[in-house]
């Protein structure tokens, strides 16, 4: 118990003084090892655990999907997806809000990162909505909240991280994320209808001709074929998640260079640099989290957690609800990937004891984690939306609240009724 207390104190202290989370995890793990003495202080053990954290074929899917998202984003995809969504819902009252919501869903099926999606779409949609007469802060709040679908809709970076950490099928997690992503999108439409009905702007856009609509549809379909290829390939067993990442990169290159013709050599190079940086951050986090998980395990943390949650093991639904509440609270101060990497090794033994499906839990767990992206003080998606929309943080908080409350309610609903995830998961072949 003393070692566990020291571990947590060192971790909280390091994060509180501003040390990067990856370094904080490594620091508290090493210091805990020094307190334990003996072989725990061996540099060979620490280096071996660092390697183990990233030495995974499944983890290799992450840099490929990140790179595919970068290439598609730089290859003229964003504008075409917005035009695609605009054909269907752009002319209704408050239509730009619905265009934003559905554009976020479409973009999510290609990027897998809420921050990247907010940066790409926010730079276009927030000024567009402001120019059309919408309140700029309300538009920024909508873009920030709607982009929470990005880490849920496959291909999802957090699903890959959780799948590796929990040792479950990434393919199944991808399939399990489809239904919650749709739930989240429909929920956003309902909340937007409620909050915008007093000041929703009536669209002045003319109805496009059949030829114009067909052109936009075909241009958008080239982009939307990517998630279809990935999901169909995974469901049929044609390729693994890692191989799907390679397919996504090749397809993104072909479409960007030969179809849209906007992906120039300079953009490809910049995409490689940006993708490498983002992948390196996640990979290093995974490596240091493995070291921390090793020392948490040998210090007896899983046994302590099982003992604390033992009364709930016979009531798995209540157990999942309690864990989701804990995750929502932790998410107020910590980013998605570190939270997944830290908490997953701790809760897996409890979930196994309670007989909870780890794929189902992973889907709800990731959804609960991503809500922290729009909650202060961390809220990285909020910060990006403020920057791209030229809005102050204080102004965006009020518009975000209704979405945050509704999305939190969805997490609780999925925790109480697991069949909302499991039935579609089995139907999609997860």
Protein Blocks (a to p, Z undefined) as FASTA:
>chain_A
ZZmmmmmmmmmmmmmnopafklmmmmmmmmmmmmngpjllpmklmmmmmmmmmmcfklmm
mmmmmmmmmmmmmnommmmmmmmmmmmmmmpghklmmmmmmmmmmmmmmnopaklmmmmm
mmmmmmmmmmnopafklmmmmmmmmmmmmmmmccdfklmmmmmmnopafklmmmmmmmmm
mmmmmmmmmmmmmmmmmmcccdfbdcddfklmmmmmmmmmmmmmmmmmmmmmmmnomacf
klmmmmmmmmmmmmmmmmnopacfklmmmmmmmmmmmmmmmmmmmmmmmmmmmmmmmnom
mmmmmmmmmmmmmmmmlmmmmmmmmmmmmmmmpcfklmmmmmmmmmmmmmmmnopafklm
mmmmmmmmmmmmmccfklmmlmmmmmmnopafklmmmmmmmmmmmmmmmmmmmmmmmmlm
mmmmmmnoZZ
